[in-house]
Amino acid sequence: MTWGEGLAVVAVLLAGAALVLALMINARSRRVSASLERLATAPPLPAAPAPAVGGGPALPERQGPLVAFVANPTKPDVPGLRRAVRRACAEQYLPEPLWYDTTAEDPGVGQTRQAVQDGARLVVAVGGDGTVRAVAEGLLGTGVPMGLMPLGTGNLLARNLDIPLNDPMGAFDIALDGVDRAIDVGQLRVERWESQVRDDIAEAADDRPADTDEPRDHIFLVIAGLGFDAAMVADTDEQLKARVGWIAYFVGGVRHLHGRRIRAEVGLDDGDPQAVRLRSLLVGNCGRLPGGIMLLPDAELDDGVLDVASIDTRGGLVGWAQLLGEVVLQGVGLRNELPNKIGRIDHARARTVQVDVPEGEAVQVDGEVIGRVSRLEARVEPGALVVRVTPESALGRKTGAAVGASA
């Protein structure tokens, strides 16, 4: 058996172990969902008792910060959660919480801005990564902290902040009683690929504006990616994702293992652009992914820089197996420095990143595909968002407790 074949066997065994772990986590998640469904059918909150008269003891007044929830109503746990958080706020004599549902037209940005305007001193994102990103965009520059109640598939920011993934009310306790941590935010400006713009204009209805080739801005909190990872996200079956969770992403990725390598020019900060061949280019604010995968081991949420990973493989499945080995090794603090590797990850750090892809490539931000682009520019906004975390997580990832890392 050659060295490459041996590594492939090891990689397959590791992948099998990860699958078993994922199935155990999904079973646990279903039990949490059942518990929340019971909350949804619980009797309503009792009316507040009348004030005491005749010199009796006065009832505690509801005081404390006004909390707002921006929730994705399509998540199955949301009805039970709404009742549960009302009970929790009442038990702590907090004001009646504000509640805003997201819509297809507005995934949470407008609702968050309205919550701040209505006086909220804490806004909790209830949903998946898309809801979290929308709430974060609405809170940029306000100083109002964001709490997380993760209900999605990836829950990427929650993983990196050590927020519990299968205990929504535990996550709510952190939002209420945790500490504030200022984290960086990535800004991504993209230019649509010319052919996609033409297709979008041809398909646009007469009563709504068509997409144009004007540059667009998107924020990302975890990772923006171009190439293989975006294609994997785009091809993930939503029904399968609902059944097996993040494992569905790997199923989608299998279809692109034999895809072509990308030709691109990449420039970091003020350096000259370099021509590269690669499978995927990742620009990250933090690096922990589902399954305990540490893709960007040096990334920190509050270090003021972006971490860049250039991923490339050759040699078919053996190259992908070696690449998986690279990811596993760096997740435990080891780097493979052997020359002439057919599967490799090259790391760099920068405050700005420019990528030109003349042939066009799909791009994703925090697990959401935003289209096919010909150019992207990424930059970091240091400390632009305040999030509510545990005291341990406020010290940074390397010293924080890995509450959410196992899911």
Residue, then its C-alpha position, 0 to 999 in steps of 0.5 A: m500500500t502506498w503512502g497516499e493510499g494509506l492516508a486515504v484509508v485513514a481519511v475514510l475511517l475519520a469520515g465514518a467516525a464523524l458520520v456516527l457523531a453527527l447521527m448521535i447529535n441529530a437524535r439529540s436535536r430531535r429530542v430538544s425539538a420535541s420538548l419545545e413542541r410541548l412548550a408550544t401547547a402549554p397553557p398560556l401565561p397567567a394574567a398578572p395579579a392585581p396590585a396589593v391593597g390595604g397595606g399588603p406587600a407590593l408586587p415587584e415591578r417589571q424592570g430591566p433591559l427591553v429584549a427583542f427577538v428577531a425570529n425566522p418563523t419557518k423554523p419548527d421550534v419557533p412557536g414553543l420558543r416564543r412562549a418559553v421566552r415570554r415565561a422566562c422574561a416574566e419570571q425575571y420581571l423583565p418587560e414584555p419582550l418585543w417579537y419580530d418575524t422575518t419575511a422572504e422580502d426582509p430576512g431580519v435587517g429591517q426588523t432589527r433596525q425597528a427593534v433598536q428604534d423601539g428601544a430594545r437594549l438586546v436583540v436575539a437572533v432566533g434562527g439559522d446563519g442567514t437570520v444571524r447575519a441579517v440581525a448583525e447587519g441591522l446592529l452594526g454601529t449601534g452598540v446594541p448587543m446581539g444574542l443567539m438562539p441557534l436553530g439552523t443547520g450550520n449555526l456557524l457563529a454560535r459554534n465559534l462563540d461556544i453557544p450551546l446548539n441543542d439547548p435554545m433556552g440555555a442559549f437565551d440564558i447566555a443572551l440575558d446574563g452573559v457578557d459583551r464581546a466586540i467581534d470583527v465583521g467581514q465586508l464583501r463587495v462582489e461584481r456579478w459575472e456578466s453572463q449571470v447578469r444577462d440571465d437575471i435581467a432576462e428572467a426578471a418580471d416586469d413589475r420588479p427591478a432586474d439585477t444589474d452588474e453594479p457592485r454589491d456589499h455583503i457582510f460575513l461573520v464566519i467565512a466567505g468562500l469561492g469555488f468548491d465550497a460555494a458549489m457544495v452549498a448550492d447543490t445541497d438538498e434542502q429536504l436532506k438537510a432537514r433530515v440529517g443536518w449538516i451532513a447533507y453538505f458533504v453529500g452535495g460536495v461529492r458531486h464536485l470532487h472531480g470539478r475543474r480547478i479555478r484560475a484566479e488572481v489573488g491580491l492581499d493588502d497592497g501586494d501585487p496580485q498573484a495568478v493561482r490555480l485552486r479548488s476553493l478560496l476561503v476568507g474567514n473571520c473564524g474557523r470552526l465548522p460543523g463536525g469539529i472541523m477547524l478549517l482556519p486554525d489561526a483565525e480569531l474573531d477579534d484580531g482585526v485581520l482576515d484569514v485566507a485559505s487557498i485549497d487545492t487538490r490533484g490526483g482525484l480521490v487520493g488528493w481529496a483524502q490527503l486534503l482531509g488529512e491536512v484538515v484533521l492534522q491542523g485541527v489538532g495543532l499539527r501542520n504537514e510540511l512535506p513537499n509536493k503534496i497533491g492536496r494542500i491548504d495554504h494560509a495567509r492573513a490580510r486586512t483586505v483581499q482582492v480576487d479576480v475570476p474572469e470565467g466567473e465562480a459561485v460565492q457563498v457567505d456564511g453558508e448562503v450562495i449569493g451568486r456567480v461573480s467575476r471579482l470580489e473584494a473583502r475587508v475587515e471592520p474590527g470590533a464592529l459588532v457586539v455579541r453576548v457570550t459566556p465569560e469564558s468565550a469573552l476571553g477568546r476562542k483559544t481559552g474559551a470553553a468548547v460548549g458548542a464544539s461537539a455538535 
